[in-house]
Amino acid sequence: MSFQNVGTYNAGVFTPKAAGPAPVGGVPVMDADGIASGGAFLVSELEKRDPLIRKPLTSFTYPRDIVIQTGGGWVDYVSAMSVAYGITGGAVNSPVTAGGANGIPVVQASVDKGVYKAHVFAAALRVMFQDMQRANYIGRSLDNLLQDGVRMAYDKYMDANGYVGIGDYGTTGLVNNPDATETTAVNGAKGTAAWATKTPQEILKDVNDAITSVWAANEYDETAVPNHILIPYEQYNYILTTMVTDLATETIYDFLLKNNAAAKNGGSLFIGATRWCKGAGTGDKDRMVVYVNHERFVKMDELVPMSRIMSAPITGPYHKNRVIRLLNTIANDIYQQFSDGYIGVVNNNEQGRMMFKSAIVGYLLDIQANNGIQNFEAEDVTVEPGEAIDAIVVNLAIQPVDSVEKIYVTITVN
């Protein structure tokens, strides 16, 4: 038995043969004139498939410019404490008293707490079973492809949140914080403030004026010398590629790094570019941001690292927000305690594991005293050696306390 060519398949369109008598059942007959060569090919067979999948550009710089602090658990707010000191009569002359004086100045402390709302980033993956099988058939992982998309969306979100905030939630970022002091660069000899029209000395003056302004606002504290400058890419590329003079081999960028006020006062200065400075100033002018890149002054909390959670139905008490937050808090706190006080410090023997168990028991008893868990006993905690010589396994048996949400009333009528 031989096969007959019943038509052509070109770019998804099937064209049946028209020549010759109609066969039984309406299937066209073989037409030798329809075959141009010794073989017929599908269009998709006559192609070279590039294995590279070209993904969207995913550049982000927020970890470079902002200290990221990970941990804290599923909390609703993050608070930061600050303290200011004062002394009656002023700090310069009032502490100097004559002999026998009883009017001694008193030091006062003013403690402030800033509270910041925590936001949840969530993105869903939905992969149909047949789509996953089709992707596997051609050697691609649709699941990994979508996970890369989630990661890209997360990094883009963190980038925007760190630099300019999220407008829908009324937050600001590093570039547009309203508490930052804003100044305007002076015009150069050519009558404009644009760096492309200024001399290297005038650009250096702009940089040093900004550094000195920030430092002066911190009363010239030696720990508060600005060490980080952000500018738009246009200005950054200009100083990076433009020589100080036509005959020089030093760029303006190198000139600024060697002669800025921070370097001359024993510090170091980073000058980098970010797209968020473009048009971020008043009247859509470009902005230069000068600050101290240290967690004491600027930081960003990533309370819970991004993780994947399967959307299987959750029943029983573990669909309750209070219970889930409690369990996450316990796990994070125990891990943090282990990291801070035991890793590389305590021996992994019976005595060392008992020390860690005692710390966990004390921690859980405190939670029980605050009505977080109930019916807890020390025997509910075990700390066993792990498979590796430097590993341990912690097993907890706890009973969370939930809120009253359902009330059943039984009435007996006599």
C-alpha positions in Angstrom: 0.0 0.0 0.0 1.3 3.4 -0.9 0.4 6.8 0.6 -1.1 9.5 -1.5 -0.6 13.2 -1.2 -4.0 14.6 -0.6 -3.1 18.2 -0.3 -0.5 20.8 0.9 -0.1 22.3 4.4 1.3 25.8 4.2 1.5 28.1 7.2 -1.5 26.5 8.8 -3.7 26.4 5.7 -4.6 23.0 4.2 -5.3 23.1 0.5 -6.8 19.9 -1.0 -6.0 18.6 -4.5 -8.6 19.7 -7.0 -7.5 17.8 -10.1 -8.9 14.4 -11.0 -12.2 12.7 -10.2 -13.6 12.8 -6.7 -12.6 9.7 -4.8 -14.9 7.7 -2.6 -15.6 9.5 0.7 -14.5 12.9 -0.8 -10.7 12.4 -0.3 -8.8 14.0 -3.2 -6.7 11.7 -5.4 -3.0 11.8 -5.9 -1.9 14.5 -8.4 1.7 14.2 -9.6 1.7 17.8 -10.9 1.1 19.0 -7.4 4.4 17.6 -6.2 7.2 20.0 -7.2 10.0 17.8 -6.0 10.7 14.4 -4.5 9.6 15.4 -1.0 6.9 17.5 0.6 7.7 19.3 3.9 5.8 21.2 6.5 6.9 24.8 6.8 7.8 24.2 10.5 10.2 21.5 9.4 12.2 23.9 7.2 13.5 26.1 10.0 16.4 26.4 12.4 15.1 26.9 15.9 17.2 29.1 18.0 17.4 27.6 21.5 17.8 31.0 23.2 14.7 32.5 24.6 15.0 36.3 24.6 13.6 37.6 27.8 12.8 41.2 28.7 15.6 43.4 30.1 15.7 42.9 33.8 18.3 45.4 35.1 17.9 46.6 38.7 20.2 48.4 41.1 18.4 48.7 44.4 20.7 46.3 46.4 23.7 48.4 45.4 22.2 51.7 46.7 20.1 50.6 49.7 21.0 48.3 52.5 18.6 45.3 52.4 17.8 43.8 55.8 16.1 40.4 55.6 13.9 38.9 58.3 11.1 39.9 60.6 8.3 37.5 59.6 4.7 38.2 58.6 4.3 41.5 60.5 2.0 44.4 59.5 4.3 47.2 60.4 8.0 48.0 60.8 9.1 50.5 63.4 12.4 52.4 63.9 13.5 54.1 67.0 15.6 57.3 67.3 16.7 59.3 70.3 17.7 63.0 70.7 19.4 64.4 73.8 19.1 67.8 75.4 20.4 69.6 78.5 18.8 72.4 80.4 20.4 75.7 79.5 22.2 74.3 76.5 25.1 71.9 76.0 28.0 74.4 75.9 28.0 76.6 79.0 25.4 75.2 81.3 27.3 72.2 82.6 30.0 74.5 83.9 29.0 75.4 87.5 30.7 77.2 90.3 31.8 75.4 93.4 28.9 74.8 95.8 26.2 75.4 93.2 23.2 73.2 93.5 21.5 74.0 90.2 23.0 71.2 88.2 21.7 71.0 84.5 19.6 67.9 83.7 20.0 65.8 80.6 16.8 64.9 78.8 16.2 62.2 76.2 13.5 62.4 73.6 12.7 59.0 72.0 10.7 58.9 68.8 9.4 55.9 66.9 8.6 55.8 63.2 6.1 53.2 62.0 6.1 52.0 58.5 3.4 49.9 56.7 4.6 46.5 55.4 3.2 45.5 52.0 2.8 42.0 50.5 4.1 41.2 47.0 2.1 38.3 45.5 2.0 36.9 42.0 0.3 33.7 40.9 1.5 31.0 38.5 -1.2 29.0 36.6 0.1 26.2 34.4 -2.4 23.9 32.7 -1.5 20.3 32.8 -1.6 19.9 29.0 0.5 23.0 28.5 3.2 21.7 30.9 3.2 18.4 29.0 3.6 20.1 25.6 6.5 22.2 26.9 8.2 19.1 28.3 7.7 17.4 24.9 9.8 20.0 23.2 12.4 20.2 26.0 11.3 23.4 27.7 10.1 24.0 31.3 7.1 26.2 31.3 7.2 26.3 35.1 10.7 27.7 35.2 9.8 30.2 32.5 6.9 31.6 34.5 9.0 31.6 37.7 11.6 33.7 36.0 8.8 36.1 35.1 7.7 36.3 38.8 11.3 37.0 39.9 11.6 39.7 37.3 8.3 41.4 38.4 9.5 41.2 42.1 12.9 42.8 41.3 11.2 45.5 39.3 8.8 46.2 42.1 11.6 46.4 44.7 13.5 48.7 42.4 10.6 51.1 42.1 9.7 50.8 45.7 13.2 51.5 46.9 13.9 54.6 44.7 10.5 56.3 44.3 8.0 54.4 46.4 4.5 53.1 45.3 2.2 56.0 44.6 -1.0 53.9 45.2 0.1 53.4 48.8 1.4 56.9 49.4 5.0 55.8 49.9 8.2 57.5 48.7 11.7 56.2 48.1 15.3 57.2 48.1 15.0 59.7 45.2 11.8 61.6 46.2 11.7 61.4 50.0 10.1 64.6 51.2 12.3 64.7 54.3 15.5 65.1 52.2 16.9 68.6 51.8 16.6 69.9 48.2 19.0 72.4 46.7 19.5 73.8 43.2 22.7 73.6 41.3 24.1 77.0 40.4 24.8 78.0 36.8 28.2 77.7 35.4 30.2 80.3 33.5 28.1 79.6 30.3 24.9 80.4 32.1 23.4 76.9 32.6 23.5 74.3 35.3 23.9 71.4 32.8 27.1 69.5 33.4 27.7 69.2 29.6 28.3 73.0 29.6 30.3 73.2 32.8 34.1 72.8 33.4 35.4 70.0 35.5 36.1 72.4 38.3 32.4 73.6 38.2 31.2 70.0 38.3 33.5 69.3 41.2 32.0 72.4 43.0 28.5 71.0 42.5 29.5 67.7 44.0 31.4 69.2 46.9 28.6 71.7 47.7 26.1 68.8 47.9 28.4 66.7 50.1 29.1 69.7 52.4 25.4 70.5 52.6 24.5 67.0 53.8 27.4 66.9 56.2 26.6 70.3 57.7 23.0 69.1 58.3 24.6 66.4 60.5 26.7 68.9 62.4 29.9 67.6 60.6 29.8 64.3 62.4 32.6 62.1 61.2 30.3 59.1 60.8 27.9 61.1 58.6 30.2 62.1 55.7 28.2 61.3 52.5 29.7 58.4 50.6 27.1 57.7 47.9 26.0 59.8 44.9 23.4 58.9 42.3 22.9 60.7 39.1 21.1 60.0 35.7 22.9 57.9 33.1 23.3 60.9 30.8 25.4 62.8 33.3 27.2 59.7 34.4 28.3 58.7 30.9 29.4 62.3 30.3 31.8 62.4 33.2 32.9 58.8 32.5 34.0 59.5 29.0 35.0 63.2 29.0 38.6 64.1 29.7 39.5 66.9 32.1 41.3 68.7 29.3 42.0 67.9 25.7 45.6 66.9 26.6 44.8 65.0 29.8 44.4 61.2 30.2 42.1 61.6 33.3 38.4 61.6 32.9 36.1 63.9 34.9 34.9 60.9 36.8 38.4 60.1 38.0 39.0 63.7 38.8 35.8 63.8 41.0 36.7 60.7 42.9 40.2 62.0 43.8 39.2 65.6 44.7 35.8 65.4 46.4 35.2 66.6 49.9 34.5 63.1 51.2 37.8 61.7 50.0 39.7 64.7 51.4 38.2 64.1 54.8 39.4 60.4 54.9 36.3 58.8 53.4 35.5 57.3 50.0 32.9 58.2 47.5 30.8 56.1 45.1 29.3 57.8 42.1 26.8 55.7 40.2 23.9 56.0 37.8 20.2 55.1 38.1 17.4 55.7 35.7 15.2 56.9 38.6 17.1 60.2 38.9 16.1 61.2 35.4 13.5 63.9 35.7 13.0 63.4 39.4 13.6 67.0 40.4 11.3 69.9 40.6 9.9 70.8 37.2 11.0 67.4 35.8 14.6 68.5 36.2 17.3 65.8 36.6 18.3 65.1 40.2 21.5 64.2 42.0 21.1 62.3 45.3 23.8 62.5 47.9 23.6 60.4 51.1 25.3 58.1 53.6 24.8 54.5 52.4 24.6 52.8 55.8 21.8 51.0 57.6 21.9 53.6 60.3 20.7 56.2 57.9 19.1 54.3 55.0 17.8 50.7 54.8 15.0 48.6 53.4 13.4 45.6 55.0 12.6 42.4 53.2 10.6 40.8 56.0 10.0 37.5 54.3 12.2 36.4 51.4 10.2 35.6 48.3 9.1 31.9 48.3 6.8 29.7 46.4 3.7 28.3 48.0 1.5 25.7 46.3 -2.1 26.6 46.2 -3.5 23.3 47.5 -6.6 23.8 49.7 -5.8 24.4 53.3 -8.3 23.2 55.9 -8.5 23.2 59.6 -6.8 25.9 61.8 -4.0 26.4 59.3 -6.0 28.7 57.0 -6.2 31.3 59.8 -4.0 34.3 59.5 -3.2 34.5 63.2 -2.1 30.9 63.3 0.1 31.1 60.2 1.7 34.3 61.4 2.5 32.7 64.8 4.1 29.6 63.2 6.2 31.7 60.8 7.3 34.0 63.7 8.3 31.0 65.8 10.3 29.5 62.9 12.0 32.7 62.1 12.9 33.6 65.7 14.3 30.2 66.4 16.4 30.3 63.3 17.6 33.8 64.1 18.5 32.8 67.7 20.4 29.8 66.3 22.3 32.0 63.8 23.2 34.7 66.3 24.2 32.6 69.3 25.0 29.0 68.2 26.5 28.8 64.7 30.2 28.4 65.0 30.0 28.9 68.8 28.4 25.9 70.5 29.6 22.3 70.0 27.2 19.9 68.3 27.2 17.4 71.1 24.6 16.4 73.7 25.5 19.4 75.9 25.3 21.9 73.1 22.0 20.6 71.8 20.6 20.7 75.4 21.6 24.4 75.6 19.8 25.2 72.4 16.7 23.2 73.6 16.6 25.1 76.9 16.7 28.4 74.9 13.8 27.2 72.7 11.8 26.0 75.7 12.2 29.4 77.5 11.2 31.2 74.3 8.0 29.1 73.9 7.1 29.5 77.5 7.2 33.3 77.0 4.9 32.9 74.0 2.5 30.7 76.1 2.5 33.3 78.9 1.3 35.8 76.2 -1.5 33.5 75.0 0.2 32.6 71.8 0.2 28.8 72.4 -1.3 26.5 75.0 -0.6 23.2 76.8 3.1 23.5 76.1 5.6 21.3 78.0 9.4 21.1 77.7 9.0 17.5 76.4 7.4 18.9 73.3 10.8 20.1 72.0 13.5 17.8 70.8 16.9 18.8 69.3 18.5 15.9 67.5 21.7 15.5 65.6 21.3 15.9 61.8 22.7 13.7 59.1 25.8 16.0 58.7 28.3 16.3 61.6 27.5 20.0 61.9 23.7 19.8 61.6 20.9 19.6 64.1 17.1 18.9 63.7 14.6 20.7 65.8 11.1 19.2 66.3 8.4 21.2 67.9 4.9 20.1 69.0 2.8 23.2 69.7 -0.9 24.0 70.0 -1.6 27.6 68.8 -4.3 29.8 70.4 -6.9 31.1 68.0 -9.5 33.9 68.4 -13.1 33.2 69.1 -15.0 33.5 65.8 -17.9 31.1 66.2 -20.3 30.9 69.2 -22.7 28.1 69.5 -25.5 28.5 72.1 -27.5 25.6 73.4 -30.8 26.5 75.1 -32.7 23.9 77.1 -36.4 24.7 77.7 -38.0 23.0 80.6 
